[in-house]
Amino acid sequence: MKRFAIAAVAVLITVAASAEDIRGAWTASSEDGDKIHVNMSRRHHQNGRTMRVADFRGLAASQILSASSIPVQFALNRDAGTVAFEGSFRDGYGGGQFSFAPNRQYLDALRSLGVQSEELGRDEKLEEELLQLAVNDVSTAYIRSMQAEGYRVPLEKYVAFRIFRVTPELVREFRALGFDKIEADDLISSQVHKVTPAYVREMRAAGFGKLSLDELVSSRVHKATPEFLAEMKTLGYGDIDYDEMISFRVHKVTAEFIRELRELGYSNIAADDLIAMRVHRVTPKFIKELREAGYSNVPIEKLISMRVHGIDANFVKKMNKE
């Protein structure tokens, strides 16, 4: 995750007072005129974000979706400063130039809120970091709302909260589900991996009602989701526990794998045995090759033992010749 190194507020005030406006180029695209993805670039700096068209002053859906090229001038007014855009749009695509003017009163507000930075930035980076704060709408109202929920964190964390859409409403929903006093980094991680309150409810409805937030994140990382459990249930594995479900995903115990084994006559295999078969590479192909070498209906534990000891079809054929 990108760190936004911003100097202590007192230093920011001094630098911002003498800084010139930032200027650069922008491109944008929108499918429906409701949301718009804006990319901004300046020398070696680039950033992009999807926002509501309503966030911009002087920009309408009719302009963005115009069938012919239309000139536009619009602005993004934020606590950290104002980004002014000029250019043109046609058929949902636009481009032009922008300028950013920092708002010095915003810096005073940060100081009054007791917001600190974990690192000191170099002077030449401060303008870009202020622009990031504006684009991501790290407003004083937002900071206050998160502080009211118990999150008095460094400025970098508020930026990350905004990027990954951590809101007071999200905190309250998690709290209602029994997740109280979640660490800032864990909140961010939950949203990076799309562990939403809705997902928590889905997992609980699937029978996983006592999972920690870390376990829920892990389930998302490994795609051990309610959809996967429902698929396993159709194959007779609806009662697997959390650890088994994660192991199924880690070791690629898929529905296809189970069906292939059934076609070979191996049905009702215990979950632990399925995992062991994957760990030791007891695949349908391995079983078929043994059959061709004259070994059919070998029990699962024997198949695993053969793999452990390096006994495969080639070894069997060689031994038969001798």
C-alpha positions as a Markdown table, in Angstrom:
| # | Residue | x | y | z |
|---|---|---|---|---|
| 1 | Met | 0.0 | 0.0 | 0.0 |
| 2 | Lys | 1.3 | 3.4 | -0.9 |
| 3 | Arg | 2.4 | 5.5 | 2.0 |
| 4 | Phe | 1.6 | 9.2 | 1.9 |
| 5 | Ala | 4.5 | 10.8 | 3.8 |
| 6 | Ile | 3.4 | 14.2 | 4.9 |
| 7 | Ala | 5.4 | 16.5 | 7.1 |
| 8 | Ala | 4.2 | 17.7 | 10.4 |
| 9 | Val | 1.4 | 20.2 | 10.1 |
| 10 | Ala | 3.5 | 23.2 | 11.0 |
| 11 | Val | 5.9 | 22.4 | 8.2 |
| 12 | Leu | 3.1 | 21.8 | 5.8 |
| 13 | Ile | 1.8 | 25.3 | 6.4 |
| 14 | Thr | 5.1 | 26.9 | 5.6 |
| 15 | Val | 5.7 | 24.9 | 2.5 |
| 16 | Ala | 2.2 | 25.2 | 1.1 |
| 17 | Ala | 2.3 | 29.0 | 1.6 |
| 18 | Ser | 5.1 | 29.2 | -1.0 |
| 19 | Ala | 4.1 | 26.4 | -3.3 |
| 20 | Glu | 2.8 | 27.0 | -6.8 |
| 21 | Asp | -0.3 | 25.3 | -8.1 |
| 22 | Ile | 0.2 | 21.8 | -9.5 |
| 23 | Arg | -0.6 | 21.4 | -13.2 |
| 24 | Gly | -0.9 | 18.3 | -15.3 |
| 25 | Ala | -3.0 | 16.3 | -17.7 |
| 26 | Trp | -6.2 | 14.3 | -17.1 |
| 27 | Thr | -8.2 | 11.6 | -18.9 |
| 28 | Ala | -11.5 | 10.2 | -17.9 |
| 29 | Ser | -14.1 | 7.6 | -18.9 |
| 30 | Ser | -17.7 | 6.9 | -17.9 |
| 31 | Glu | -20.2 | 4.3 | -19.0 |
| 32 | Asp | -23.3 | 5.7 | -17.6 |
| 33 | Gly | -22.7 | 9.4 | -16.7 |
| 34 | Asp | -23.2 | 8.5 | -13.0 |
| 35 | Lys | -19.7 | 7.3 | -12.1 |
| 36 | Ile | -16.5 | 8.4 | -13.7 |
| 37 | His | -12.9 | 7.2 | -13.5 |
| 38 | Val | -10.4 | 10.0 | -13.6 |
| 39 | Asn | -6.7 | 9.6 | -14.2 |
| 40 | Met | -4.3 | 12.5 | -13.4 |
| 41 | Ser | -0.7 | 12.6 | -14.4 |
| 42 | Arg | 2.1 | 15.1 | -13.8 |
| 43 | Arg | 5.7 | 14.3 | -14.7 |
| 44 | His | 6.5 | 11.1 | -12.8 |
| 45 | His | 3.3 | 11.2 | -10.7 |
| 46 | Gln | 0.0 | 9.4 | -11.7 |
| 47 | Asn | -3.1 | 8.7 | -9.8 |
| 48 | Gly | -6.6 | 7.6 | -10.6 |
| 49 | Arg | -9.9 | 7.1 | -8.8 |
| 50 | Thr | -13.5 | 6.3 | -9.6 |
| 51 | Met | -15.9 | 9.0 | -8.3 |
| 52 | Arg | -19.4 | 10.2 | -8.7 |
| 53 | Val | -20.1 | 12.7 | -11.4 |
| 54 | Ala | -22.0 | 14.6 | -8.7 |
| 55 | Asp | -18.7 | 15.1 | -6.8 |
| 56 | Phe | -17.7 | 17.6 | -9.5 |
| 57 | Arg | -19.0 | 21.1 | -9.9 |
| 58 | Gly | -19.9 | 22.1 | -13.4 |
| 59 | Leu | -20.0 | 18.6 | -14.9 |
| 60 | Ala | -23.1 | 16.8 | -16.2 |
| 61 | Ala | -23.8 | 13.4 | -17.6 |
| 62 | Ser | -25.1 | 15.0 | -20.8 |
| 63 | Gln | -21.6 | 16.5 | -21.4 |
| 64 | Ile | -19.8 | 13.3 | -20.7 |
| 65 | Leu | -22.0 | 11.2 | -23.0 |
| 66 | Ser | -22.3 | 13.8 | -25.8 |
| 67 | Ala | -22.2 | 12.2 | -29.2 |
| 68 | Ser | -20.0 | 15.1 | -30.5 |
| 69 | Ser | -16.9 | 16.6 | -28.9 |
| 70 | Ile | -17.9 | 19.2 | -26.3 |
| 71 | Pro | -15.6 | 21.6 | -24.3 |
| 72 | Val | -15.9 | 21.4 | -20.5 |
| 73 | Gln | -14.7 | 23.2 | -17.5 |
| 74 | Phe | -15.4 | 21.7 | -14.1 |
| 75 | Ala | -13.9 | 21.4 | -10.6 |
| 76 | Leu | -13.4 | 19.1 | -7.7 |
| 77 | Asn | -13.8 | 21.1 | -4.5 |
| 78 | Arg | -12.2 | 19.4 | -1.5 |
| 79 | Asp | -11.1 | 20.4 | 2.0 |
| 80 | Ala | -7.4 | 20.0 | 1.0 |
| 81 | Gly | -7.8 | 22.2 | -2.1 |
| 82 | Thr | -9.5 | 22.6 | -5.5 |
| 83 | Val | -8.7 | 20.7 | -8.7 |
| 84 | Ala | -9.8 | 22.7 | -11.8 |
| 85 | Phe | -10.2 | 20.8 | -15.0 |
| 86 | Glu | -10.6 | 21.9 | -18.6 |
| 87 | Gly | -10.8 | 19.9 | -21.8 |
| 88 | Ser | -13.4 | 18.0 | -23.7 |
| 89 | Phe | -15.7 | 15.0 | -23.6 |
| 90 | Arg | -17.2 | 12.7 | -26.3 |
| 91 | Asp | -19.0 | 9.4 | -26.0 |
| 92 | Gly | -18.0 | 8.9 | -22.4 |
| 93 | Tyr | -14.3 | 9.7 | -22.9 |
| 94 | Gly | -12.6 | 12.9 | -22.0 |
| 95 | Gly | -9.2 | 14.5 | -21.5 |
| 96 | Gly | -7.4 | 17.8 | -21.0 |
| 97 | Gln | -5.4 | 19.7 | -18.4 |
| 98 | Phe | -5.9 | 20.3 | -14.7 |
| 99 | Ser | -4.5 | 22.6 | -12.0 |
| 100 | Phe | -4.6 | 22.1 | -8.2 |
| 101 | Ala | -4.6 | 24.9 | -5.6 |
| 102 | Pro | -4.0 | 23.8 | -2.0 |
| 103 | Asn | -6.3 | 25.1 | 0.8 |
| 104 | Arg | -4.1 | 26.3 | 3.6 |
| 105 | Gln | -7.0 | 26.4 | 6.1 |
| 106 | Tyr | -7.2 | 22.6 | 5.7 |
| 107 | Leu | -3.8 | 22.3 | 7.2 |
| 108 | Asp | -4.8 | 24.4 | 10.2 |
| 109 | Ala | -7.8 | 22.0 | 10.7 |
| 110 | Leu | -5.5 | 19.0 | 10.7 |
| 111 | Arg | -3.5 | 20.5 | 13.4 |
| 112 | Ser | -6.6 | 21.3 | 15.5 |
| 113 | Leu | -7.7 | 17.7 | 15.1 |
| 114 | Gly | -4.4 | 16.4 | 16.4 |
| 115 | Val | -3.7 | 14.5 | 13.2 |
| 116 | Gln | -0.1 | 13.5 | 12.9 |
| 117 | Ser | 2.0 | 11.9 | 10.2 |
| 118 | Glu | 4.1 | 8.7 | 10.8 |
| 119 | Glu | 6.9 | 10.0 | 8.5 |
| 120 | Leu | 8.3 | 13.3 | 7.3 |
| 121 | Gly | 8.1 | 13.9 | 3.6 |
| 122 | Arg | 10.6 | 15.7 | 1.4 |
| 123 | Asp | 9.5 | 19.3 | 0.6 |
| 124 | Glu | 9.2 | 18.6 | -3.2 |
| 125 | Lys | 6.7 | 15.8 | -2.5 |
| 126 | Leu | 4.3 | 17.8 | -0.3 |
| 127 | Glu | 2.3 | 19.3 | -3.1 |
| 128 | Glu | 1.7 | 15.9 | -4.6 |
| 129 | Glu | 0.6 | 14.5 | -1.3 |
| 130 | Leu | -1.8 | 17.3 | -0.7 |
| 131 | Leu | -3.3 | 16.6 | -4.1 |
| 132 | Gln | -3.7 | 13.0 | -3.1 |
| 133 | Leu | -5.5 | 14.1 | 0.1 |
| 134 | Ala | -7.9 | 16.2 | -2.1 |
| 135 | Val | -8.5 | 13.5 | -4.7 |
| 136 | Asn | -9.3 | 10.9 | -2.0 |
| 137 | Asp | -11.4 | 13.4 | -0.1 |
| 138 | Val | -9.7 | 13.1 | 3.2 |
| 139 | Ser | -12.0 | 15.8 | 4.6 |
| 140 | Thr | -12.0 | 17.2 | 8.1 |
| 141 | Ala | -15.6 | 16.0 | 8.5 |
| 142 | Tyr | -14.5 | 12.5 | 7.5 |
| 143 | Ile | -11.6 | 12.5 | 10.0 |
| 144 | Arg | -13.9 | 13.7 | 12.8 |
| 145 | Ser | -16.4 | 11.0 | 11.9 |
| 146 | Met | -13.8 | 8.3 | 12.2 |
| 147 | Gln | -12.4 | 9.8 | 15.4 |
| 148 | Ala | -15.9 | 9.6 | 16.8 |
| 149 | Glu | -15.8 | 5.8 | 16.1 |
| 150 | Gly | -12.5 | 5.5 | 18.1 |
| 151 | Tyr | -10.0 | 5.8 | 15.2 |
| 152 | Arg | -7.4 | 8.5 | 16.1 |
| 153 | Val | -4.8 | 7.4 | 13.7 |
| 154 | Pro | -2.0 | 9.0 | 11.6 |
| 155 | Leu | -2.9 | 10.8 | 8.5 |
| 156 | Glu | -1.6 | 7.9 | 6.3 |
| 157 | Lys | -4.3 | 5.6 | 7.8 |
| 158 | Tyr | -7.1 | 8.1 | 7.0 |
| 159 | Val | -5.9 | 8.1 | 3.4 |
| 160 | Ala | -5.9 | 4.3 | 3.3 |
| 161 | Phe | -9.4 | 4.3 | 4.9 |
| 162 | Arg | -10.6 | 6.6 | 2.1 |
| 163 | Ile | -8.9 | 4.6 | -0.7 |
| 164 | Phe | -10.5 | 1.3 | 0.5 |
| 165 | Arg | -13.8 | 2.9 | 1.4 |
| 166 | Val | -13.7 | 2.4 | 5.2 |
| 167 | Thr | -16.5 | 4.5 | 6.6 |
| 168 | Pro | -18.1 | 5.1 | 10.0 |
| 169 | Glu | -21.2 | 3.2 | 8.7 |
| 170 | Leu | -18.9 | 0.2 | 7.9 |
| 171 | Val | -17.5 | 0.3 | 11.5 |
| 172 | Arg | -20.9 | 0.4 | 13.0 |
| 173 | Glu | -22.1 | -2.6 | 10.8 |
| 174 | Phe | -19.1 | -4.6 | 11.9 |
| 175 | Arg | -19.8 | -3.7 | 15.5 |
| 176 | Ala | -23.4 | -4.8 | 15.2 |
| 177 | Leu | -22.0 | -8.2 | 14.0 |
| 178 | Gly | -19.9 | -8.5 | 17.1 |
| 179 | Phe | -16.6 | -7.2 | 15.7 |
| 180 | Asp | -15.7 | -4.4 | 18.2 |
| 181 | Lys | -12.5 | -2.4 | 18.4 |
| 182 | Ile | -11.1 | -3.6 | 15.1 |
| 183 | Glu | -7.5 | -2.4 | 14.5 |
| 184 | Ala | -7.1 | 0.1 | 11.7 |
| 185 | Asp | -4.9 | -2.2 | 9.6 |
| 186 | Asp | -7.5 | -5.0 | 10.0 |
| 187 | Leu | -10.3 | -2.7 | 8.8 |
| 188 | Ile | -8.3 | -1.8 | 5.7 |
| 189 | Ser | -7.4 | -5.5 | 5.1 |
| 190 | Ser | -11.0 | -6.5 | 5.4 |
| 191 | Gln | -12.0 | -4.1 | 2.6 |
| 192 | Val | -9.0 | -4.9 | 0.4 |
| 193 | His | -10.2 | -8.5 | 0.4 |
| 194 | Lys | -13.9 | -7.5 | 0.2 |
| 195 | Val | -14.9 | -8.9 | 3.6 |
| 196 | Thr | -18.1 | -6.9 | 3.8 |
| 197 | Pro | -20.8 | -7.2 | 6.5 |
| 198 | Ala | -22.9 | -8.9 | 3.8 |
| 199 | Tyr | -20.2 | -11.5 | 3.3 |
| 200 | Val | -20.0 | -12.1 | 7.1 |
| 201 | Arg | -23.7 | -12.8 | 7.1 |
| 202 | Glu | -23.4 | -15.1 | 4.1 |
| 203 | Met | -20.6 | -17.1 | 5.8 |
| 204 | Arg | -22.7 | -17.3 | 9.0 |
| 205 | Ala | -25.7 | -18.5 | 7.1 |
| 206 | Ala | -23.5 | -21.2 | 5.6 |
| 207 | Gly | -22.6 | -22.5 | 9.0 |
| 208 | Phe | -19.5 | -20.5 | 9.9 |
| 209 | Gly | -20.8 | -18.3 | 12.7 |
| 210 | Lys | -17.7 | -18.0 | 14.9 |
| 211 | Leu | -15.0 | -17.0 | 12.5 |
| 212 | Ser | -12.7 | -14.1 | 13.4 |
| 213 | Leu | -12.1 | -11.3 | 11.0 |
| 214 | Asp | -8.7 | -12.7 | 10.2 |
| 215 | Glu | -10.3 | -16.1 | 9.3 |
| 216 | Leu | -12.9 | -14.4 | 7.2 |
| 217 | Val | -10.2 | -12.5 | 5.3 |
| 218 | Ser | -8.3 | -15.8 | 4.8 |
| 219 | Ser | -11.5 | -17.4 | 3.4 |
| 220 | Arg | -11.7 | -14.6 | 0.8 |
| 221 | Val | -8.0 | -14.9 | 0.0 |
| 222 | His | -8.3 | -18.6 | -0.7 |
| 223 | Lys | -11.8 | -18.3 | -2.2 |
| 224 | Ala | -13.3 | -20.6 | 0.4 |
| 225 | Thr | -16.6 | -18.8 | 0.0 |
| 226 | Pro | -20.2 | -19.8 | 0.6 |
| 227 | Glu | -20.5 | -20.5 | -3.1 |
| 228 | Phe | -17.6 | -23.0 | -2.9 |
| 229 | Leu | -19.2 | -24.6 | 0.2 |
| 230 | Ala | -22.5 | -24.9 | -1.7 |
| 231 | Glu | -20.7 | -26.7 | -4.5 |
| 232 | Met | -19.1 | -29.1 | -2.1 |
| 233 | Lys | -22.4 | -29.7 | -0.4 |
| 234 | Thr | -23.8 | -31.0 | -3.7 |
| 235 | Leu | -21.0 | -33.6 | -3.7 |
| 236 | Gly | -21.6 | -34.7 | -0.1 |
| 237 | Tyr | -19.1 | -32.4 | 1.7 |
| 238 | Gly | -21.4 | -29.8 | 3.2 |
| 239 | Asp | -20.3 | -30.6 | 6.7 |
| 240 | Ile | -16.6 | -29.8 | 6.2 |
| 241 | Asp | -15.2 | -27.4 | 8.8 |
| 242 | Tyr | -13.4 | -24.2 | 8.2 |
| 243 | Asp | -9.9 | -25.7 | 8.3 |
| 244 | Glu | -10.9 | -28.4 | 5.8 |
| 245 | Met | -12.5 | -25.9 | 3.5 |
| 246 | Ile | -9.3 | -23.8 | 3.5 |
| 247 | Ser | -7.2 | -26.9 | 2.9 |
| 248 | Phe | -9.5 | -27.9 | 0.0 |
| 249 | Arg | -8.8 | -24.6 | -1.6 |
| 250 | Val | -5.1 | -24.5 | -0.8 |
| 251 | His | -4.5 | -28.0 | -2.2 |
| 252 | Lys | -6.9 | -27.7 | -5.1 |
| 253 | Val | -9.5 | -30.2 | -4.0 |
| 254 | Thr | -12.1 | -29.1 | -6.6 |
| 255 | Ala | -15.5 | -30.4 | -7.7 |
| 256 | Glu | -13.9 | -31.6 | -10.9 |
| 257 | Phe | -11.2 | -33.6 | -9.0 |
| 258 | Ile | -13.9 | -35.3 | -6.9 |
| 259 | Arg | -16.0 | -36.2 | -9.9 |
| 260 | Glu | -13.0 | -37.6 | -11.8 |
| 261 | Leu | -12.3 | -39.9 | -8.8 |
| 262 | Arg | -15.9 | -41.0 | -8.7 |
| 263 | Glu | -15.7 | -42.0 | -12.4 |
| 264 | Leu | -12.8 | -44.2 | -11.4 |
| 265 | Gly | -14.8 | -45.9 | -8.7 |
| 266 | Tyr | -13.6 | -43.9 | -5.7 |
| 267 | Ser | -16.7 | -42.5 | -4.0 |
| 268 | Asn | -17.4 | -41.2 | -0.5 |
| 269 | Ile | -13.8 | -40.3 | 0.1 |
| 270 | Ala | -13.1 | -38.7 | 3.5 |
| 271 | Ala | -12.1 | -35.0 | 3.4 |
| 272 | Asp | -8.8 | -35.7 | 5.0 |
| 273 | Asp | -8.0 | -38.4 | 2.4 |
| 274 | Leu | -8.9 | -36.0 | -0.5 |
| 275 | Ile | -6.5 | -33.5 | 0.9 |
| 276 | Ala | -3.8 | -36.2 | 1.4 |
| 277 | Met | -4.3 | -37.3 | -2.2 |
| 278 | Arg | -3.7 | -33.8 | -3.4 |
| 279 | Val | -0.7 | -33.3 | -1.2 |
| 280 | His | 1.0 | -36.5 | -2.5 |
| 281 | Arg | -0.1 | -36.0 | -6.1 |
| 282 | Val | -2.5 | -39.0 | -6.2 |
| 283 | Thr | -4.3 | -37.7 | -9.3 |
| 284 | Pro | -6.8 | -39.4 | -11.6 |
| 285 | Lys | -4.0 | -39.6 | -14.2 |
| 286 | Phe | -1.8 | -41.4 | -11.7 |
| 287 | Ile | -4.6 | -43.9 | -11.0 |
| 288 | Lys | -5.3 | -44.5 | -14.7 |
| 289 | Glu | -1.6 | -45.1 | -15.4 |
| 290 | Leu | -1.5 | -47.7 | -12.6 |
| 291 | Arg | -4.5 | -49.4 | -14.1 |
| 292 | Glu | -2.8 | -49.6 | -17.5 |
| 293 | Ala | 0.1 | -51.2 | -15.7 |
| 294 | Gly | -2.1 | -53.9 | -14.2 |
| 295 | Tyr | -3.0 | -52.4 | -10.8 |
| 296 | Ser | -6.7 | -51.7 | -10.5 |
| 297 | Asn | -8.9 | -50.8 | -7.5 |
| 298 | Val | -5.9 | -49.9 | -5.3 |
| 299 | Pro | -7.2 | -48.6 | -1.9 |
| 300 | Ile | -6.6 | -44.9 | -1.3 |
| 301 | Glu | -4.1 | -45.4 | 1.5 |
| 302 | Lys | -2.1 | -47.7 | -0.7 |
| 303 | Leu | -2.1 | -45.1 | -3.6 |
| 304 | Ile | -0.8 | -42.5 | -1.2 |
| 305 | Ser | 1.8 | -44.9 | 0.1 |
| 306 | Met | 2.9 | -45.7 | -3.4 |
| 307 | Arg | 3.4 | -42.0 | -4.1 |
| 308 | Val | 5.3 | -41.5 | -0.9 |
| 309 | His | 7.7 | -44.3 | -1.8 |
| 310 | Gly | 8.1 | -43.2 | -5.5 |
| 311 | Ile | 6.2 | -46.2 | -6.9 |
| 312 | Asp | 4.4 | -45.2 | -10.1 |
| 313 | Ala | 3.4 | -46.9 | -13.4 |
| 314 | Asn | 6.9 | -46.7 | -14.9 |
| 315 | Phe | 8.3 | -48.4 | -11.8 |
| 316 | Val | 5.7 | -51.2 | -11.9 |
| 317 | Lys | 6.4 | -51.9 | -15.6 |
| 318 | Lys | 10.1 | -52.0 | -15.0 |
| 319 | Met | 9.7 | -54.4 | -12.1 |
| 320 | Asn | 7.4 | -56.6 | -14.2 |
| 321 | Lys | 10.0 | -56.9 | -16.9 |
| 322 | Glu | 12.6 | -58.0 | -14.5 |
